[in-house]
């Protein structure tokens, strides 16, 4: 899938009082993926994926409220959505391909 399609669906990273969205993904699905979530303060992070550009976003596992490292099978599009962000909370998500 072309990167332009992802960018058309989310013009920029979004940060707000209740939610922040960061787009993470790859044009070609990797052999394996690892996702690291770092949470400072009170927040909830849900990893979402979709198999096709027209498919709806679906949760990949339960929401996370603590920092963690996940290993998942390839997904065409992948994003992290943080919610219930307390004042001063910080969330970062990294994805590494071909792990």
N, C-alpha and C positions, 0 to 999 in steps of 0.2 A: 504494500500500500504506500502511496506517495505521501511524503511529509506534508504537502500542501493540504491534503484532506484533513489531517489532524489540526492543522493551524486554522483552517476555515471554520472548524467547529469550536475552537477556543482561541479568540484573537490574541489574548495575552494571558499570562498567569493572572489569577484573580486572588486578591487578598481582601477580606472584609471582617467585620466584627464576628459574624457567625460561621463563616466558611472561607477556606482558601483552597484553591485548586492549582496544581502544578501538573503539566502534561509531561509524561515520560513514555517513551516508546521507541520502536525501531521499524525501519522500512521492511526488513526481512526478519522473520521469526528466528530467534537463536535456538541452539540445541538445548540449552538450559538457561534459566534465569535465577538470579538471587536478588532479593529486594531487602534493603536495610532501612528500618524506620527508626528515627531518633526523635523522642518526645521529651521536651523540657517543660514542666508544668502540667496542667490538666488539659487534655485534649483527646480526641478520638480520631483515628485514621483508618480509612477503609481503602483497600486496594481494589480497583475495578478494572475489568478487561472486557474486550469484545473481539469476536473472531472475524468480523467483517465490518467494513466502514458503515454499512446501513443497519447493523445490529445494535440493539440497545446495550448500554453499559450494564454489566452484571458484577455483583460482588465476588471477589476471589477470596473466600474465607471470611471469618468474622471480623468486625472492627477491632482495632488494637488500641489499647490505652496505655501501653508501656512500650519502651524501645524493644526492638526485636530484629531478628534476621530470618527471612523466609526463603525457601527454595521452591520454585514453582515450575510447572511445565510451560512451554512456549505459548504465548498469547499474542495475537497480531497487534492489538493496541492495548496499552496499559496506562493507568493513571492512578494517582493517589488523591483522595479527597479527605480533608480534615474538617471536623465539625466539633461543636461544643468547646471551642477554644476559650480558655480562661484568660483574663487580662495578663499579659506578660508571657503567655505560653508561646513556645516555638516548636515547629514541626519541620523536619527535613526527611526526605525520602530519596534514596539512591537505588538505582538498578544497575546491575552488572550483567552483561550478556556473555554467553558461551561459557558458563561455569560448569 
